[in-house]
């Protein structure tokens, strides 16, 4: 004999169970007649849309005018729309904050696609400039105005154009990804512009007198480091990553740079050969001979130096004090090499590893007053009828 089932208790059980069922359950709402405020007749359908990060489903309602759709046609359109909106995982939600989106969606994917130097740049821009201002905002409430207010605050704080430009580029990338993933309808930062701000600090070049004084006052490894940077245009991180095997018959092979004491790629991820003057080559080879490590300039325990280490900072400060150049930096040596180069401009571009000549000439090659004076004198001589040989422009 079949046991009797209490229909009332079964209904309560099923209702309770239904409240805890998966949100992606099947829905097929039926269209029904509905009249608008204007009196026009429509077919209307209602259903639930489950959105990621929102505890309650969103109510959805769509209408189709009876004058253009039969009930069957409206039902077909309704079924198609519901399938698109309810199939697959829960839909993204614009109520997610910018910080949540950065942490859960954007940065985990971007992290695997960028190099270590870029990661450090992203982290610094996000932590210091972007997150404190718009990190707590919901994606749907980020506006062009809020992005530009963030940039205005940075400009007021005295930050350079390059810092603002990088922060804006990262913000645009974050919001573009949110747009592509349907968290927001459009990218509010797409047309954001930079405010007036401090220009990027221009690194001057050393004069010939300053270079001579620097090399006369320093000695040992310090002098060799300054000579390498001035006579090759190497970045200090590239010099610290040099190995004995990088000293080739045709010059120095630059294939790595030092980053936090570890070998990383060069800035443009390319390998280049830098020519060596005979005396500099001789000094490098003499230095390398007693060194046990494969590195050309290892630490006391045989590891690679890094730019922010106490030893490197002390080396720079010692050079400033001895040579009497308070603003001396390793970057000045690179600028000095480009400025005092008298050969073909394309050659210095290749030695410095720049992707185009414009960068070399606009950023690194500085005007020299003696060179300008000599050019003016040559022009005057030509205009006065004197025969002066034309010089090849360097």
C-alpha positions in Angstrom: 0.0 0.0 0.0 1.5 3.4 -1.1 2.0 5.8 1.9 -0.1 8.9 1.9 1.6 12.2 1.2 0.6 15.4 3.0 0.2 17.7 0.1 0.4 20.8 2.3 3.7 19.7 3.9 5.0 18.8 0.5 4.2 22.2 -0.9 6.0 23.9 2.0 9.0 21.6 1.5 9.2 22.4 -2.2 8.8 26.1 -1.7 11.6 26.0 0.9 13.8 24.0 -1.5 13.1 26.4 -4.3 14.4 29.3 -2.4 17.8 27.6 -2.2 18.0 26.4 -5.8 20.7 27.6 -8.2 20.1 31.1 -9.5 20.7 30.0 -13.1 17.5 27.9 -13.2 15.5 27.9 -16.4 13.0 30.7 -17.0 10.4 31.0 -19.8 8.0 33.9 -19.1 4.8 34.2 -21.1 3.8 37.4 -22.8 0.5 39.0 -21.8 -1.6 41.9 -23.0 -0.7 45.2 -21.4 -1.9 48.8 -22.0 0.5 51.8 -21.7 -0.5 55.2 -20.3 -1.1 56.4 -23.8 -3.7 53.7 -24.3 -1.5 51.8 -26.8 -1.6 48.0 -26.5 1.5 45.9 -26.0 2.6 42.4 -25.3 4.6 42.4 -22.1 7.0 39.9 -20.4 8.8 39.9 -17.1 11.7 37.8 -15.7 14.6 37.9 -13.3 18.2 38.7 -14.3 20.9 37.5 -11.8 23.9 39.8 -11.7 27.3 39.0 -10.2 27.9 40.7 -6.9 24.2 41.6 -6.3 22.4 39.4 -3.7 18.9 40.0 -5.2 18.0 39.5 -8.9 17.2 42.4 -11.1 13.6 42.7 -12.4 13.4 42.9 -16.2 10.4 43.9 -18.2 10.1 44.3 -22.0 7.2 45.2 -24.2 6.3 44.7 -27.9 3.6 46.8 -29.6 0.6 44.7 -30.6 0.3 46.6 -33.8 3.6 45.2 -35.0 3.8 41.8 -33.2 1.4 38.9 -32.9 1.4 37.1 -29.6 3.5 34.3 -31.1 6.0 36.7 -32.6 6.3 38.6 -29.3 6.8 35.3 -27.4 9.5 34.2 -29.8 11.3 37.5 -29.3 10.9 37.2 -25.5 12.3 33.6 -25.5 15.3 34.7 -27.5 16.0 37.7 -25.1 15.6 35.6 -22.0 18.0 32.9 -23.3 20.7 35.5 -24.0 20.4 37.1 -20.5 20.0 34.0 -18.3 22.3 31.5 -20.0 25.8 31.0 -18.7 27.2 32.6 -15.5 25.8 35.6 -13.7 26.1 38.9 -15.5 28.7 41.4 -14.5 27.6 44.3 -12.3 28.5 47.9 -12.4 28.1 48.1 -8.6 31.5 46.5 -8.2 34.1 49.1 -7.0 37.1 50.0 -9.0 39.3 48.4 -6.4 37.4 45.1 -6.6 37.6 45.2 -10.3 41.3 45.9 -10.3 42.0 43.1 -7.8 39.7 40.4 -9.1 39.4 41.0 -12.9 41.9 43.5 -14.4 45.3 43.1 -12.8 45.4 39.3 -12.5 45.1 39.1 -16.3 47.3 42.1 -17.1 50.0 40.9 -14.7 50.8 37.9 -16.8 51.2 40.0 -20.0 53.6 42.7 -18.8 57.2 42.8 -17.8 58.6 43.3 -14.3 59.4 47.0 -15.0 55.8 47.6 -16.2 54.4 45.8 -13.1 56.3 48.1 -10.8 55.0 51.1 -12.8 51.4 49.8 -12.6 51.7 49.0 -8.9 53.1 52.5 -8.1 50.5 54.4 -10.1 47.6 52.4 -8.7 48.7 52.5 -5.1 49.7 56.2 -5.0 47.5 58.0 -7.5 44.5 56.0 -8.7 43.2 53.9 -5.8 43.1 56.7 -3.2 40.9 58.8 -5.4 38.5 56.5 -7.4 39.2 53.1 -5.8 36.1 53.2 -3.6 33.8 54.3 -6.4 31.4 51.8 -8.0 32.3 51.3 -11.7 28.9 52.6 -12.8 29.5 55.9 -10.9 33.0 56.7 -12.3 32.7 59.7 -14.7 35.0 61.7 -16.9 34.8 64.4 -14.3 36.0 62.1 -11.5 39.0 61.0 -13.6 39.9 64.5 -14.5 39.6 65.6 -10.8 42.1 62.9 -9.9 44.5 64.3 -12.5 43.9 67.9 -11.3 44.8 66.8 -7.8 48.0 65.3 -9.0 48.9 68.4 -10.9 48.2 70.6 -7.9 50.5 68.4 -5.9 53.3 69.3 -8.3 53.6 66.0 -10.2 55.1 65.9 -13.6 53.4 65.5 -16.9 54.9 62.0 -17.4 53.4 60.8 -14.1 50.0 62.2 -15.0 50.2 60.7 -18.4 51.0 57.2 -17.1 48.2 57.3 -14.5 45.7 58.4 -17.1 46.8 55.6 -19.5 46.4 53.0 -16.7 43.0 54.4 -15.7 41.8 54.3 -19.3 43.0 50.6 -19.6 41.1 49.6 -16.5 37.9 51.2 -17.5 38.2 50.0 -21.1 38.4 46.5 -19.8 35.4 47.1 -17.6 33.5 48.3 -20.7 34.7 45.3 -22.8 33.5 42.9 -20.1 30.0 44.7 -19.9 30.5 46.0 -16.4 29.8 49.6 -17.7 28.1 50.9 -20.8 31.1 53.1 -21.9 34.6 54.1 -20.9 34.3 57.4 -19.0 38.0 58.1 -19.2 38.2 57.7 -23.0 38.1 61.5 -23.6 39.7 62.6 -20.4 42.5 65.2 -20.9 45.6 66.2 -18.9 45.6 69.5 -17.0 48.4 72.0 -17.0 51.2 70.6 -14.9 54.9 70.7 -14.2 56.9 69.8 -17.3 59.1 66.7 -17.0 62.5 67.5 -15.4 65.1 67.9 -18.2 68.4 66.1 -17.4 71.2 68.3 -18.4 74.5 67.1 -19.8 77.9 67.5 -18.1 80.4 69.9 -19.6 83.8 68.6 -20.7 85.3 70.4 -17.8 83.0 68.6 -15.3 83.7 65.2 -16.9 87.4 65.7 -16.6 87.1 66.9 -13.0 84.9 63.9 -12.1 87.4 61.4 -13.6 90.4 63.1 -12.0 88.9 63.2 -8.5 87.6 59.6 -8.4 89.6 56.3 -8.4 89.2 52.6 -8.3 85.9 51.0 -9.1 84.1 54.4 -8.8 86.2 55.9 -11.5 85.7 52.9 -13.8 82.0 53.1 -13.3 81.9 56.8 -14.2 84.1 56.2 -17.3 81.9 53.4 -18.6 78.8 55.4 -18.3 80.3 58.6 -19.8 82.1 56.8 -22.7 79.4 54.3 -23.6 76.1 55.9 -22.7 75.0 52.8 -20.6 72.2 53.1 -18.1 73.5 52.3 -14.6 71.3 49.3 -14.4 72.8 47.9 -17.6 76.3 48.5 -16.3 75.6 46.7 -13.0 74.3 43.6 -15.0 77.4 43.2 -17.1 79.2 39.9 -17.1 82.7 38.9 -18.2 81.2 37.2 -21.2 79.7 40.5 -22.3 83.2 42.0 -23.0 83.5 41.0 -26.7 86.2 41.8 -29.3 83.7 44.1 -31.1 82.5 45.9 -27.9 80.2 45.5 -24.9 77.1 43.3 -25.3 74.2 44.9 -23.6 71.5 42.2 -23.1 70.4 42.6 -19.5 69.7 45.2 -16.8 69.8 44.9 -13.0 66.4 45.1 -11.3 66.3 44.6 -7.5 69.5 42.6 -7.6 68.2 40.2 -10.4 69.0 40.1 -14.1 66.1 41.5 -16.2 65.7 42.5 -19.8 66.9 45.8 -21.2 64.4 48.6 -21.4 63.5 47.8 -25.1 64.0 44.0 -24.6 66.7 44.0 -27.3 70.4 43.2 -27.4 72.9 45.8 -28.7 76.6 46.1 -29.0 78.4 49.2 -27.7 81.9 50.0 -29.0 84.7 50.5 -26.5 87.6 52.9 -26.6 91.0 51.1 -26.3 92.0 52.5 -22.9 88.6 51.8 -21.5 88.7 48.2 -22.8 92.1 47.8 -21.2 90.8 49.0 -17.8 87.8 46.8 -17.9 89.8 43.7 -18.8 92.3 44.4 -16.0 89.4 44.9 -13.5 87.8 41.6 -14.6 90.9 39.5 -14.4 91.0 38.9 -10.6 87.1 38.8 -10.2 86.0 35.3 -9.3 82.3 35.8 -10.1 80.8 35.7 -13.6 79.5 39.2 -13.0 81.9 42.0 -13.9 80.9 44.0 -10.8 79.6 41.6 -8.2 78.8 42.5 -4.5 81.0 41.2 -1.7 79.0 38.0 -1.7 79.0 37.6 -5.5 75.5 38.9 -6.3 74.3 41.7 -8.5 74.1 45.2 -7.3 70.8 47.1 -7.6 70.3 50.8 -8.3 68.8 51.6 -4.9 71.4 49.8 -2.8 73.4 51.7 -0.2 76.6 51.0 -2.1 75.4 52.5 -5.4 73.8 55.5 -3.6 77.1 56.1 -1.7 79.0 55.9 -5.1 76.8 58.6 -6.6 77.1 60.9 -3.5 80.8 60.4 -3.3 81.1 61.4 -7.0 79.1 64.6 -6.4 81.2 65.6 -3.4 84.6 65.0 -5.0 83.8 66.6 -8.3 81.8 69.5 -6.9 78.7 68.7 -9.0 75.7 68.7 -6.6 73.1 67.6 -9.2 75.3 64.7 -10.6 73.3 61.6 -11.6 74.1 58.5 -13.6 71.5 59.6 -16.2 73.6 62.7 -16.9 76.4 60.5 -18.2 74.0 59.1 -20.8 72.9 62.6 -21.8 76.5 63.7 -21.9 77.5 60.9 -24.3 74.7 61.8 -26.7 75.5 65.6 -26.4 79.2 65.4 -27.0 79.0 62.7 -29.7 80.4 64.2 -32.9 79.7 61.3 -35.3 76.7 60.3 -37.3 73.4 60.8 -35.3 72.2 57.3 -36.3 75.2 55.7 -34.7 74.6 57.3 -31.3 70.9 56.3 -31.6 72.0 52.7 -32.1 74.5 52.8 -29.2 72.0 54.2 -26.8 69.4 51.6 -27.9 66.6 54.1 -28.8 63.8 53.0 -31.2 64.0 56.2 -33.2 66.4 59.1 -33.8 63.8 61.7 -32.7 64.0 60.5 -29.1 67.8 60.7 -29.2 67.9 64.2 -30.6 65.0 65.7 -28.7 65.6 64.2 -25.3 69.2 63.2 -24.9 71.2 65.5 -27.2 71.5 69.0 -25.5 72.7 72.2 -27.0 76.4 73.1 -26.3 77.2 76.8 -26.1 80.7 76.4 -27.6 79.3 74.5 -30.5 76.6 77.1 -31.1 79.2 79.9 -30.9 81.5 78.2 -33.4 78.5 77.7 -35.8 77.6 81.3 -35.6 81.2 82.4 -36.3 81.2 80.1 -39.4 78.0 81.7 -40.7 79.4 85.2 -40.2 82.6 84.2 -42.1 80.6 82.8 -45.0 78.4 85.9 -45.3 81.5 88.2 -45.2 83.0 86.4 -48.2 85.6 84.2 -46.4 86.0 80.7 -47.6 85.1 78.4 -44.8 84.7 74.6 -45.3 81.2 73.3 -44.6 81.1 71.0 -41.5 79.0 67.9 -41.4 76.1 68.3 -39.0 76.5 66.0 -36.0 
